[in-house]
Amino acid sequence: MGVRRPVLAAAPARQDATPRSGGTLAMSLADSDVTSFDPPAPPDNMSIWTMLLFYEQLIRVAPDGVSLEPGLAESWEVSDDGKTYTFQVREAQFHDGTPFSAEDVAFCIDRAAKLEGTPWQFIISVVESTEAPDPRTCVINLKSAWAPFEADLAMFSTSIFPKAAYEAQGDALFETPIGTGPFMFVSRTPDVEVVLAKNPSYWQEGVPYLDGLTFKVLTDSNARVLQLQGGELDIATLVPYNQLENFAADPAYT
């Protein structure tokens, strides 16, 4: 059974149905500081919410929150026995300017499936092997047919990062992570904040709208409320229930 987690945002002075580009947003990370940006590793929502903005997956959840749509994969086919998935991946580039390819996908999926000691390995442990016969094609072979596999590939734990960068840096790559997502990692100050900036070379035209995002580590609920009221935060998570009624009566917050 899920637990509702109150979130409050400062309401804009002017609400317009047409999105406009520009500006930055500050949001609180309430539970804790981030723990890891290694896709299969983090057990906490703070890390997951943050890295979903700079990493991407082959498949992603559609805006309706229920269905799936292509992400880094433009299309895919499934063999009749349900054990082989062949993906055609799109042309994109990583935040360091290097090209994204099927070889990166094959490497990251294989690593996530076989990296022991992580809390999310089980999600794609059905993967037997991966291969990249050409730069735009990735083949994933399963040990047995697994109906939820496409949904599993939309999970954060299957995020794609550059194979070459990992081979050069090892796990140190996750201190300054590189992805293909709409935002780029800028910096992290432990127990203080994580800063992201707009990816000007993002493959999906017209987005993101924001120029940047700052996630502030504020584990104290009073500090979150005070910073929201003082304009230092645009969105506050885990607002105390005993303060929700007051905020609900104030049109400055939604």
C-alpha positions, 0 to 999 in steps of 0.5 A: 500500500502506497503512502501519499507524500505531500508536495507543494509548489509556489503558484506562478503569478500568471498561469498560461497553458502554453509552455515558455522556455527559460528560467530555473527551478529549485526543489527540495530533496527531503528524505536524504542526500543522494547516494549514487548515480550508478543506475542499478545501485541507488536504493533511495528516491532522491538519487532516482528522481535526480538521475532520471533527468540526465540519464535515459532508457531505451523505452520510457513511460508515456505522458499518460503515466500508464503506457510506454513509448520509444525513448533512446530506441526508435523502434523494436521487434520481438521474436516469435518465442519472446526471447529476442528483442531487436532495437533500432536506436536513435541518433543522439549524443552524450553530454560530453559530445560523444555519439550515442550508439547501440554498443553503449546500450549493449554494455549498460544492459549487460552490466545492469543484468550481471552486476551483483550486490545491487538492489535492482539487478533482479529486474533484468536478471532474465537477460542472457546476453546483448550484442550490437551488430551495428551502431544503430542496432542492439539485440538483447537475448533473454533466458526465457520469455518475460512479458514485462520486459519492455516495462522493465527497460523503462526503469531507471536501473537500465539507464544508458551511459557511455561505455568508453567513459566507463572503461576509462574512469570506472565507477568514478564516472558516477561522481560526474555522470554523463547521459543523453537526457534533457538535463546535464549534471553540473555539480554536487555538493554533498548534503547541500545540493545537486545542480543540473543544466539544460542540455542544448543538444537534446535529441527531442526538439523543443525541450526541456523548457527550463534552463536549469534545476537545483535539488536542495538537500533539506531533511528538516521539514521546517527548513523546507517550509521556510525556504518555500515561503521565502522564495528559495524553493519553487517546490517543497516535498514532504510538507508536514501534514499539519501545515497543509491546511494553511497552505491550501488556503493560500492562493500563492501555493498549489 
